[in-house]
Amino acid sequence: MAITGLIFCSFLAFHLIGNLMIYGGKDAFNGYSERLHSLGLLVNAVEVGLLVCALIHIFFAALLYFENLRARPVGYAMKKGAGGQTISSRIMPYTGLYLLVFVIIHLFTFHFVEKTDQGIYQIVAGVFSKPAYVIFYIFSMVVAFFHIKHGFWSAFQTIGANHPKYMPFIKGISLIFSLIVGVVFASLPLFMFLST
C-alpha cells in the first residue's frame, strides 16, 4: 500500500502540473493534451501500470480493513486521539472508497469519452459549466486532501523512514503536498466555471 500510494502521489504531481495548462486557455491545454497522447505506447504503459497499482492498493486496503475488524470486532470505549489517531487516519478506508468512486466517474467523464474536434478543453469546459459537477469535484478534492495528508507520511513510516528527527519534516511535507493537491485541483473547476 505504501509504495503504490507514493506512486499515486507522484502521478498526482505530474497530472496537476499538466492540468495547470487550463489556465493558459484552450490552445495551451489542447496542445498539452496532444503532446501527451503523441507519446502513444508510453502513455498506455503508464495507464496499465496505474491500473495495476490501483488493484494492489485496493486489495491491501481491503485486507488491512478486514484484518483490523477481525482483530477488534468491538470498538474501543474511548477512541478520541488514541494511539496518535487523527481524523485523517480514522476515515482513511472511507475516503479511499470515496476516491475510488470519484476516479471511476472522473475517467468516464474525461478519459473514456468521445473527443470532439475542438479538443479536450471543450469537454472540460462543458463539464465544469455544470454547478453540480463543480461542487462534486471540489468536495472530492477536500476528501483527497484528508486521504493524502495521512497516507503520504504514513507511507514513509511503513517503509521504515520513521525517525524522530525526520518524521516532523515528512509530516510537514505531507501537509503541504496534500494542501497543494487539494487546493490547486479544486481551483481548476472553479476557474472554468467562473470564466465560461
Order of alpha helices (4+ residues) and beta strands (2+ residues): alpha-alpha-alpha-alpha-alpha-alpha-alpha-alpha
